[in-house]
């Protein structure tokens, strides 16, 4: 597993642990594994969009602008808001 994926997993684990405890104290019955999976997926999607955004800033021709279209389509598909 690549180092960045490990870092994202660690962030998701920390967040899901904190969220689990917050929800538990609010008398809810949270599913920690679901919290982790959801946050981990969000972090990966954000990372992909960041990579595309950096790449998009280097657009010089019509093929390069296709990257911007991909960026927008990924956002729409996963319901990510800027």
ZISULGI-V363820 format. One line per field, one symbol per residue. burial: I if it has 24 or more other C-alpha atoms within 12 Angstrom, else O. A space follows every 10 residues. Layout:
burial = ???
This chain:
burial = OOOOOOOIIO OIIOIIOOII OOOOOOOOOO OIOOIIOOII OIIIIOOIIO OIIOOOOOOO OOOOOOIIOO IOOIOOOOOO OO
